[in-house]
Amino acid sequence: MTISKEFQRIAKRLSVFDLVASPEEGGEFSLLADGPASRGSEKFLGYYSREGIRSALKAYGVHEDLEELGLAHYDIKVSCDDGSRHRVQLLLDSIVDDDHRLIDFIVRPITVRAATVTEDDTSAGCFEMLHVEWLCLQNPLAGFTRERPRLPGQRYPGLGLGYAAHNMTLLIAQRLGYHGVINVPEHFHLAVIYDRAGYDFVSKEHDRDVDRVIESTRHLHFACTAWAAERHLLRITDSEGNATSEAWIYRPAEMLAPVSESLDGLILSLKERVRRFRQRFDVPAVTLDLDELRQSFIDEPVEGIDTDSLRAKGI
């Protein structure tokens, strides 16, 4: 994924002092030359102080967006569970529960072998990566609507900050010297969102499978496709295009976004192998029984989706 030039310009304006210094430390801070502070510090990834995170949120326009949503009265909580699992939470009214979390971001630094990245190339050594274990962006004050229906796994509607969150995540990895960011999207629609943002599946088979579902369901509302995948209603077709009894099932897998030149070169090589892989094999499509989808929404309603609107749109 290419980091937005606008975000890159902002990142250059944010000094180390802006991101690391803490009022509770009297403005003093301890740094390694170009990397994180000591592991024992109360900072996100040993580097970002609470005030530093607030400065970044303001610089990138996130604080202003939250203000417009009526969510500016938040507190920032930083924690490190086991020495390597780092967490940042933005908490509405400083209340720590699922109904007051605006942003919940959990990452873990990991080392990835080149064989894991490229499947069959072990010559490039190891890469220090930032693994995103969890990212939640939600607006507890909003409700689901026909324009923004509930997606699988959502407790509340999103904040509309996905673009900013992805850019900021890559900039964090870049600033701290990691080679890239790894995600394992829990749901199919998240894999699509990361794919659109520029992440690549490590597995050629997963890349192929998600692409075929996207291509086969272009006529559907994104939320409908998401729920069809979640409820295993998509069916794999045979060579003649007829639906089989075999359900297409999304299986979470690693997706990768490089931020270093060395890893970016390997990803380009991976993409070329994926292209050749697709040329060698016919990719079976999937299909969906729309009546079965409508019935599933009758049996298990989803906020923001109603069967009448589906029928009116011809889907």
C-alpha angles and dihedrals in degrees: 000000000000113000113235113261089226091056090046090055091050091047091055090054092053107087126208088252091054091056104034110034118097127197089217088061093052091251092296122129140173121224140184109222100272103346145069124313120248117311091240094063121107093242134115107265086353090288118064117072122206090255090046090055090049090051090052093048089053094045094051094046096248094119090052091050090051090049090055089053091051091249102114094114095084135129127215119231121191122190142161114208104193106001094275107044106084124192137189121188130185105206124196111230087355091280115145108217140096092266094058103041112111096173128013115181123177123179137169127196110233139174116236125197116228088238088063092050099046101021095223108028113090097164099089099067125217134330130209106227139180111234114204104212096176139005122177123176112178143155109219091188095058132078132214118264138181087263091050109025124183115276124206112285095016120132093179135004118282127261097237089242100114094112092052093044093053093048093047091049092054091046090052090053091047095047093050094048102253120147096226150322127271125202131180104201110215095206134040095243090055090054088053091050092050090045090054089048091058104264118139129213113243088215118069090208093056091047090052094046096051091046092054092051092049091049094046096049103042090121092060130085108257092242091053092053090047093054093042088056092043092052094043093242096136112100127203113237127225126236090280094052096255121139116254128203090253113106120217107236124194113227117194114243139167120285120191137205116186123214098176127073094233094055092040089059091054091049091053088053090049091051090054090053089049090052091052090045091056092049092055098050135050109236111224114225128224129229137197133215101225093200089056090050092051091048091051089056090050092050094041110020120210120209110251095018122093129174094232092060090048091053093046091054091049093243 
